[in-house]
């Protein structure tokens, strides 16, 4: 995948979602994990988008701390 095919807005959305739902320091790690998962799934834009969606779902399901 070259830079023109890279879903940069989706990756930035992932980082935002994880930062807001989990913790700010988790954003870079989550982007790395999505890339790792996409690579292991064969790479390509579809694999990247599916990995991003999976991490975003996991972040949305992250338990919120009790106050």
C-alpha positions in Angstrom: 0.0 0.0 0.0 1.5 3.3 -1.0 0.8 6.6 0.8 -2.0 7.6 -1.6 -3.9 4.4 -0.6 -3.2 4.8 3.1 -6.4 5.5 5.1 -4.8 8.2 7.1 -8.1 9.8 8.2 -9.3 6.5 9.5 -6.1 6.0 11.4 -6.4 9.4 13.0 -10.0 8.7 13.9 -8.8 5.5 15.5 -6.3 7.4 17.6 -9.0 9.9 18.6 -11.5 7.2 19.6 -9.0 5.3 21.6 -7.7 8.4 23.3 -11.2 9.4 24.3 -12.6 6.0 25.2 -9.5 4.3 26.8 -6.6 6.6 27.6 -4.5 9.1 25.7 -1.3 7.1 25.9 -3.1 4.1 24.4 -3.6 5.8 21.0 -0.2 5.1 19.5 -0.2 1.5 20.8 -3.6 0.9 19.3 -2.6 2.3 15.9 0.5 0.0 16.0 -1.7 -3.0 17.0 -4.1 -2.3 14.1 -1.2 -2.1 11.7 0.2 -5.4 13.0 -3.2 -7.1 12.7 -3.6 -5.8 9.2 -0.2 -7.0 8.2 -0.8 -10.4 9.6 -4.1 -10.5 7.7 -2.2 -10.0 4.4 -2.1 -6.2 4.3 -3.9 -4.1 1.8 -6.5 -1.4 2.4 -9.4 -3.8 3.3 -7.2 -5.5 6.0 -6.2 -2.1 7.4 -9.8 -0.9 7.5 -11.0 -4.1 9.2 -8.2 -3.9 11.8 -9.1 -0.3 12.5 -12.8 -1.2 12.9 -11.9 -4.0 15.3 -9.7 -1.8 17.5 -12.4 1.0 17.4 -15.0 -1.5 18.5 -12.7 -2.7 21.3 -12.2 0.9 22.5 -15.9 1.6 22.4 -16.5 -1.5 24.6 -13.7 -0.5 27.1 -15.1 -0.2 30.6 -15.3 3.3 32.0 -13.8 3.8 35.4 -16.2 4.2 38.3 -16.1 7.6 39.9 
